[in-house]
């Protein structure tokens, strides 16, 4: 019998879950449409699982390379150049790119050039808001520059543009993932995707699945209380 779990990505074969297909489809459409988005929510609300579902959906029949990369291992690295170098190294390994040296944020852009990437890339960076704030600011400004460059080439297909970073998602727990500042977030050119807590109907559906599998009855007042405490 499946179990309830609130830690780590959900496995439908092992855990009770709510599909949240509307959220998956919304993020999928934005990334498909060349948007650079933020995905944010409190911890343990399923944002990583939702973006993994988006990742698998994009992979099904996609003309893109899709990479999802957790960044928590970089949370104590304060030098933005070193962070750019490490992200570049991981990306090159995943994409099979050789004979390219990225050492600073200044030359990080070379990795996303049409001459380097085989096809347009959709990049999903998880735990982005765990990076030091100066690193966040530097990376966001960097990606924003690529976004504007692509926006200035609307007469070209995604694969024909100078940079092939087709779409990207920055995942974290804070609104705008810590990049908000006195001038506003550089990523405010796009709509963020907020992952809310489960609705009343979703909580009820979750426990209905449990009751059907276990044969145990759960009183409606209990479900109501659980929803109230977690909403």
SVG drawing of the C-alpha trace seen along z (x, -y; Angstrom):
<svg xmlns="http://www.w3.org/2000/svg" viewBox="-17 -51 56 53">
<polyline fill="none" stroke="black" stroke-width="0.4" points="0.0,0.0 1.2,-3.5 2.3,-6.0 1.9,-9.7 5.2,-11.6 6.1,-15.2 9.8,-15.0 11.5,-14.9 10.0,-14.2 6.8,-12.2 6.6,-8.8 3.0,-8.0 3.7,-4.3 4.8,-4.7 3.0,-7.8 -0.4,-9.3 -0.4,-12.4 -2.4,-15.1 -1.6,-15.4 -1.9,-19.3 -2.0,-19.0 -3.1,-22.6 0.1,-23.9 2.2,-21.4 0.6,-22.5 1.0,-26.2 4.7,-25.9 5.2,-23.7 3.5,-26.2 5.6,-29.0 8.8,-27.2 7.7,-26.0 6.9,-29.6 10.5,-30.9 9.7,-32.4 12.2,-32.8 10.2,-32.2 10.5,-31.9 8.7,-29.0 8.3,-29.7 6.4,-28.3 6.9,-27.5 9.0,-24.3 7.3,-20.9 4.6,-22.1 5.8,-20.0 7.5,-22.6 10.4,-20.3 8.0,-17.4 5.9,-19.7 8.9,-20.9 10.1,-17.3 6.7,-16.5 7.3,-19.5 10.7,-18.1 9.3,-14.7 6.5,-16.3 9.0,-18.4 11.2,-15.4 8.4,-13.4 8.5,-15.0 10.8,-18.0 13.2,-19.6 15.1,-20.9 17.7,-19.7 16.2,-19.9 18.3,-20.0 17.2,-20.2 19.9,-21.0 19.8,-21.3 22.1,-24.0 22.0,-23.4 25.6,-22.2 26.6,-25.8 24.9,-27.5 28.2,-28.4 30.1,-29.5 30.2,-33.3 32.1,-34.1 29.8,-34.5 32.6,-33.6 33.2,-30.3 29.4,-29.5 29.2,-30.3 32.2,-28.0 30.7,-25.1 27.3,-25.4 29.0,-25.5 31.0,-22.4 27.9,-20.5 26.0,-21.6 28.8,-20.7 29.0,-17.2 25.2,-16.7 25.2,-18.0 28.4,-16.2 30.2,-19.5 34.0,-19.4 36.8,-21.8 35.2,-24.8 36.6,-26.6 34.3,-28.7 36.1,-30.4 34.1,-33.6 30.7,-35.0 32.0,-37.2 32.7,-34.1 29.7,-32.1 27.7,-33.3 29.8,-31.3 28.2,-28.1 24.8,-29.3 26.0,-30.4 24.4,-28.8 27.9,-27.6 28.2,-25.5 24.8,-24.1 23.4,-21.4 19.8,-22.6 17.8,-25.0 18.1,-24.5 15.5,-24.6 17.3,-25.0 15.6,-24.4 17.7,-25.5 16.4,-24.2 17.2,-25.7 18.3,-28.9 17.3,-31.1 19.7,-29.2 22.6,-30.9 24.2,-34.0 22.3,-37.1 25.3,-38.7 25.5,-35.5 21.7,-35.5 21.9,-39.2 24.9,-38.4 23.3,-35.3 19.9,-36.9 21.4,-39.9 23.4,-37.5 20.4,-35.5 18.3,-38.7 20.9,-39.9 20.6,-36.6 16.8,-37.0 16.9,-40.5 19.3,-39.4 16.9,-36.7 13.9,-39.2 15.7,-41.4 15.8,-38.5 12.1,-37.8 12.4,-37.5 14.4,-34.3 13.4,-30.8 14.6,-29.7 17.3,-27.6 18.6,-30.5 19.2,-33.0 22.6,-33.9 21.9,-32.3 20.0,-29.0 18.7,-29.3 15.1,-28.8 13.5,-28.9 14.5,-28.7 13.0,-28.3 14.5,-29.4 12.9,-27.4 12.9,-28.6 10.9,-29.3 10.7,-33.1 8.7,-35.4 11.1,-36.3 13.6,-34.0 15.4,-36.8 16.1,-38.9 13.7,-41.6 15.4,-44.9 14.7,-48.6 14.5,-48.7 12.3,-45.6 13.2,-42.1 15.1,-41.8 12.9,-38.7 9.7,-40.8 9.6,-40.6 7.9,-37.3 5.1,-35.9 6.2,-33.8 4.6,-30.5 3.4,-30.2 2.8,-26.7 0.0,-27.1 -0.8,-24.7 -3.4,-22.0 -6.9,-23.2 -9.8,-21.7 -10.9,-19.5 -7.3,-18.3 -6.9,-17.3 -10.3,-15.5 -9.2,-13.6 -5.9,-12.6 -7.7,-11.0 -10.3,-9.4 -7.5,-7.6 -6.2,-6.4 -9.7,-5.2 -10.2,-3.3 -6.9,-1.5 -6.8,-0.9 -10.5,-0.3 -10.1,-2.6 -12.8,-5.4 -11.6,-8.9 -14.2,-11.2 -14.9,-14.4 -14.1,-16.5 -10.6,-15.0 -10.0,-15.9 -11.4,-19.4 -9.0,-19.9 -6.0,-18.7 -6.9,-21.1 -7.3,-24.0 -4.0,-23.4 -2.1,-23.1 -3.9,-25.7"/>
</svg>
